[in-house]
Amino acid sequence: MSKYVLRLTDALIKQAAPKDKIYKLSDGAGLYIAVQPSGSKVWRMKYLQQSGGESVLTFGRYPEVSIAKAREHRLAAHQLLER
């Protein structure tokens, strides 16, 4: 059964305060924002390789890469992975 994930908003991301360790805020379908201890926020996407291993793509820092742009990158990456 699929797990329901709330989509991120600018307000949620801006409220995300740094902690001692990196933590993730999920947007669904593998896309998440990693909040660094320094306060930096980076868009990443986790995916499975054909060999079964996991890999991570990095799309850039928030707010330079907006939520909409990160979702476009995720869609493009999923399309490439399907080929």
Secondary structure as the mmCIF struct_conf table of DSSP 4:
data_model
#
loop_
_struct_conf.conf_type_id
_struct_conf.id
_struct_conf.beg_label_comp_id
_struct_conf.beg_label_asym_id
_struct_conf.beg_label_seq_id
_struct_conf.end_label_comp_id
_struct_conf.end_label_asym_id
_struct_conf.end_label_seq_id
HELX_LH_PP_P HELX_LH_PP_P1 SER A 2 TYR A 4
HELX_LH_PP_P HELX_LH_PP_P2 LEU A 6 LEU A 8
HELX_RH_AL_P HELX_RH_AL_P1 ASP A 10 GLN A 15
BEND BEND1 ASP A 20 LYS A 21
STRN STRN1 TYR A 23 GLY A 28
TURN_TY1_P TURN_TY1_P1 ALA A 29 GLY A 30
STRN STRN2 LEU A 31 VAL A 35
HELX_LH_PP_P HELX_LH_PP_P3 GLN A 36 GLN A 36
TURN_TY1_P TURN_TY1_P2 PRO A 37 SER A 38
BEND BEND2 GLY A 39 GLY A 39
STRN STRN3 LYS A 41 LEU A 48
TURN_TY1_P TURN_TY1_P3 GLN A 50 SER A 51
BEND BEND3 GLY A 52 GLY A 52
STRN STRN4 GLU A 54 TYR A 62
TURN_TY1_P TURN_TY1_P4 PRO A 63 GLU A 64
BEND BEND4 VAL A 65 VAL A 65
HELX_RH_AL_P HELX_RH_AL_P2 ILE A 67 GLU A 82
#
